[in-house]
């Protein structure tokens, strides 16, 4: 979860008028609007130099001008929420249509269900999986590959977190405790017999939610939880992101990265950590790589290499689509997870009550880490096992995927070939063991 790698926004400009206290977002909106005429001109120019009837279209100069126009347009546009694009999958060798629909909704999240339109009954029920997407800047569609990998053999649900700038101020606050409440309510709606997968940032609230449910002896506690590249204990093998939080402290983030949503967004005047600042942080971590990628895009546009151009567009259409986070959620997460390390220190609370992962007994635990993860260092997710001391050894698994970074923990060829089968086997084992334990208790 990037927390300000970009070095921070300008300090607060003034006190008094809400529009002046945090002007950066307002300035960004005005700058973006001021580029609209230039964007219109470059769009027209691009069309002109891609028209096959224009003799310049087939020259090096014409191709270069069209490529430059596309590059300008892509680097100045606002990227909206991407579509899922998962219209079908294959279940037991049969092509199966998929309908994505919301089955539960609150102001800051929807619970999506990937409804597979099966044409024949399954020989055996498949595991039901709730994937908890990170609320750390990108939309849930960043996990498109994760969902796609599980769809053939699992019944899949996912959290679809809302962009805070689109939620009216009248809907109230949303903080880390609300996040935990949302997760618990979703598990109740799903009615039990569920497995939970937390990708990156949600690892902490998932552990908190399951701990709270176990303390209450909640019958809808999940069968298993799989935590992937999560910042459970960032004191272990700290990364640059973790060091920054430690050095800056929560007040620096409060005064340097929080702004008010400007007009005309529905969430006008809501305090948020803006998506464009987050994007600045994402890109600055690997600036050279992104610059090289856009140079390559220009060259491939001129050459007419459609496959490489499409791959670039597909990746950056997702990567550059970001959302705002509520200030209270963002600051609470930075403070408790990255600065105070509340969960591993045993100091985490929920609604005033202590959170004790040692209460977790009925839920199997799997942790997955990437060997080259530069966001959540090796050992940070594994630390969960030291907290959940009441889970029997035969119901816990830790796996390190060789040769992958943070993104490779939940996406890519190695994820599909090596991580997904292990998680699936773990879920089947967790479910059968739970049934055995229930039978023994009876």
Secondary structure in CASP SS format (residue, H / E / C, confidence):
PFRMAT SS
TARGET T0000
AUTHOR 0000-0000-0000
METHOD secondary structure of the structure
MODEL  1
X C 1.00
X C 1.00
X C 1.00
X C 1.00
X C 1.00
X C 1.00
X C 1.00
X C 1.00
X C 1.00
X C 1.00
X C 1.00
X C 1.00
X C 1.00
X C 1.00
X C 1.00
X C 1.00
X C 1.00
X H 1.00
X H 1.00
X H 1.00
X H 1.00
X C 1.00
X C 1.00
X H 1.00
X H 1.00
X H 1.00
X H 1.00
X H 1.00
X H 1.00
X H 1.00
X H 1.00
X H 1.00
X H 1.00
X H 1.00
X C 1.00
X H 1.00
X H 1.00
X H 1.00
X H 1.00
X H 1.00
X H 1.00
X H 1.00
X H 1.00
X H 1.00
X H 1.00
X H 1.00
X H 1.00
X H 1.00
X C 1.00
X C 1.00
X C 1.00
X C 1.00
X C 1.00
X C 1.00
X H 1.00
X H 1.00
X H 1.00
X H 1.00
X C 1.00
X H 1.00
X H 1.00
X H 1.00
X H 1.00
X H 1.00
X H 1.00
X H 1.00
X H 1.00
X H 1.00
X H 1.00
X H 1.00
X H 1.00
X H 1.00
X H 1.00
X H 1.00
X H 1.00
X H 1.00
X C 1.00
X C 1.00
X C 1.00
X C 1.00
X C 1.00
X C 1.00
X C 1.00
X C 1.00
X C 1.00
X C 1.00
X C 1.00
X E 1.00
X E 1.00
X E 1.00
X E 1.00
X C 1.00
X C 1.00
X E 1.00
X E 1.00
X E 1.00
X E 1.00
X E 1.00
X E 1.00
X E 1.00
X E 1.00
X E 1.00
X E 1.00
X E 1.00
X E 1.00
X E 1.00
X C 1.00
X C 1.00
X E 1.00
X E 1.00
X E 1.00
X E 1.00
X E 1.00
X E 1.00
X E 1.00
X E 1.00
X E 1.00
X C 1.00
X C 1.00
X C 1.00
X C 1.00
X C 1.00
X C 1.00
X C 1.00
X C 1.00
X C 1.00
X C 1.00
X E 1.00
X E 1.00
X E 1.00
X E 1.00
X E 1.00
X C 1.00
X C 1.00
X C 1.00
X C 1.00
X C 1.00
X E 1.00
X C 1.00
X H 1.00
X H 1.00
X H 1.00
X H 1.00
X H 1.00
X H 1.00
X H 1.00
X H 1.00
X H 1.00
X H 1.00
X H 1.00
X H 1.00
X C 1.00
X C 1.00
X C 1.00
X E 1.00
X E 1.00
X E 1.00
X E 1.00
X E 1.00
X E 1.00
X E 1.00
X C 1.00
X C 1.00
X H 1.00
X H 1.00
X H 1.00
X C 1.00
X C 1.00
X H 1.00
X H 1.00
X H 1.00
X C 1.00
X C 1.00
X C 1.00
X C 1.00
X H 1.00
X H 1.00
X H 1.00
X H 1.00
X H 1.00
X H 1.00
X H 1.00
X H 1.00
X H 1.00
X H 1.00
X H 1.00
X H 1.00
X H 1.00
X H 1.00
X H 1.00
X C 1.00
X C 1.00
X C 1.00
X C 1.00
X E 1.00
X E 1.00
X E 1.00
X E 1.00
X E 1.00
X C 1.00
X C 1.00
X H 1.00
X H 1.00
X H 1.00
X H 1.00
X H 1.00
X H 1.00
X H 1.00
X H 1.00
X H 1.00
X H 1.00
X H 1.00
X H 1.00
X H 1.00
X H 1.00
X C 1.00
X C 1.00
X C 1.00
X C 1.00
X C 1.00
X C 1.00
X C 1.00
X C 1.00
X E 1.00
X E 1.00
X E 1.00
X E 1.00
X E 1.00
X C 1.00
X C 1.00
X C 1.00
X C 1.00
X C 1.00
X C 1.00
X C 1.00
X C 1.00
X C 1.00
X C 1.00
X C 1.00
X H 1.00
X H 1.00
X H 1.00
X H 1.00
X H 1.00
X H 1.00
X H 1.00
X H 1.00
X H 1.00
X C 1.00
X H 1.00
X H 1.00
X H 1.00
X H 1.00
X H 1.00
X H 1.00
X H 1.00
X C 1.00
X E 1.00
X E 1.00
X E 1.00
X C 1.00
X C 1.00
X C 1.00
X C 1.00
X C 1.00
X C 1.00
X C 1.00
X C 1.00
X C 1.00
X C 1.00
X E 1.00
X E 1.00
X E 1.00
X C 1.00
X H 1.00
X H 1.00
X H 1.00
X H 1.00
X H 1.00
X H 1.00
X H 1.00
X H 1.00
X H 1.00
X H 1.00
X H 1.00
X C 1.00
X H 1.00
X H 1.00
X H 1.00
X H 1.00
X H 1.00
X H 1.00
X H 1.00
X H 1.00
X H 1.00
X H 1.00
X H 1.00
X H 1.00
X H 1.00
X H 1.00
X H 1.00
X H 1.00
X H 1.00
X C 1.00
X C 1.00
X H 1.00
X H 1.00
X H 1.00
X H 1.00
X H 1.00
X H 1.00
X H 1.00
X H 1.00
X H 1.00
X H 1.00
X H 1.00
X H 1.00
X H 1.00
X H 1.00
X C 1.00
X C 1.00
X E 1.00
X C 1.00
X C 1.00
X E 1.00
X E 1.00
X H 1.00
X H 1.00
X H 1.00
X H 1.00
X H 1.00
X H 1.00
X H 1.00
X H 1.00
X H 1.00
X H 1.00
X H 1.00
X H 1.00
X H 1.00
X C 1.00
X C 1.00
X C 1.00
X C 1.00
X C 1.00
X C 1.00
X C 1.00
X C 1.00
X C 1.00
X E 1.00
X E 1.00
X C 1.00
X C 1.00
X E 1.00
X E 1.00
X C 1.00
X C 1.00
X H 1.00
X H 1.00
X H 1.00
X C 1.00
X C 1.00
X C 1.00
X C 1.00
X E 1.00
X E 1.00
X E 1.00
X E 1.00
X E 1.00
X E 1.00
X E 1.00
X C 1.00
X C 1.00
X C 1.00
X C 1.00
X C 1.00
X C 1.00
X C 1.00
X C 1.00
X C 1.00
X C 1.00
X C 1.00
X C 1.00
X C 1.00
X H 1.00
X H 1.00
X H 1.00
X H 1.00
X C 1.00
X C 1.00
X C 1.00
X C 1.00
X C 1.00
X H 1.00
X H 1.00
X H 1.00
X E 1.00
X E 1.00
X E 1.00
X E 1.00
X E 1.00
X E 1.00
X C 1.00
X C 1.00
X C 1.00
X C 1.00
X C 1.00
X H 1.00
X H 1.00
X H 1.00
X C 1.00
X C 1.00
X C 1.00
X H 1.00
X H 1.00
X H 1.00
X H 1.00
X H 1.00
X H 1.00
X H 1.00
X H 1.00
X H 1.00
X H 1.00
X H 1.00
X H 1.00
X H 1.00
X H 1.00
X H 1.00
X H 1.00
X H 1.00
X H 1.00
X H 1.00
X H 1.00
X H 1.00
X H 1.00
X H 1.00
X H 1.00
X H 1.00
X H 1.00
X H 1.00
X H 1.00
X H 1.00
X C 1.00
END
